[in-house]
Amino acid sequence: SAMAGLAAALAAIAAKAHSHAGVPSGPATDLASLGPVVLVLGAFVCLLYLLLFNQSATAFSEHARLRAAAKAKTTTTSSSGGSANAKAPSLAEVKYGGKGAVLAADRAVANFLEQTPPFLLALLLHAALVSASGAARCGWIWLGARAIYPFVFAKPFPAVLLSTLPAYGCVGFMLAAALLAV
């Protein structure tokens, strides 16, 4: 499946990043010194597509489940002599209705996209002005925090803070260090 392929690509990029030792600390001075940051950006794209595919797959699966439940209810009602009025929701009602697992998948994508501009800006400024290897380390932490968002969002508050606070901390640290470097 596409999701398995993207997960494998994400794992391969992470493994390559782990073996990318020896990059000097300090600002990126050429394209080669941006290597660790480029790997983070590749993983960023893989995670985005994983979240997007999960969003659609969750909506389709929830829609199929609700249709089957409505059909079973209609069949049961009809066989007992009652009126059959169990109507299955449309795909649009499920996909854009935002409840349960669909809401968690939607919020994971929305939160990822909401945090993308400050993350990318902070990552690239930190790499250019402070440290490419430090930017890559923060980038991997940010990606890990974003990856757990769908799971912690589904839990009672304050579990979601396990994803959001480390991610905000990474962006804040990288941006502050870059601003202080100018």
Steps between C-alpha positions, in 0.01 A plus 500: 500500500603861457505557876736206555725625223514848649567360846786293354637808323481697824687223683765484225554876516531485878753217472702695245489806725628292789798395288561860388743562787803721461321808371682794656306711743448859405309673224461330165776622273417296192239255371682199647475644851122527450477120456348429844241775451410367155433160661270666754318671214460166320358344817276806541341434159458127577331577834270755337386245242458233768272734694306592184453136396400411855244781493333360187529136606343579836205678336442216251524233769267688736254555214501126417448415870207740535341377175524139619350597838211681329440205269501256793260721693269526196509122450426435868219756508344365179512136615327587828216676318602855591558785258842515337632853543870451578678724249872465445692829501654621176877494460500881517312490832761263643806665343400854592290428809807470717421245773712237672784351296418724203539810717836371634627437145373842385662679791831318445513634144375847593743536790789379282413756233447777758849439638673455163590866419668581834673159507647528151606861555665421834666183364655673200604815688659292775686290242624808315590718798569271796549129435385264227547196722315671787216589265481138386487373860218744583329406176496131592357582844233718335410219258474250785272734690281551192489125433340424838237774467220275363544261793517757780219712354265205548588487872359729769665838547787571582643204299515711183762715671743206464499583129448874489737627770816326373420616145447861612820477704699388196368785287553755777855381569605496134346838425637669813850369434483618138378845601776530759756401236422801281 
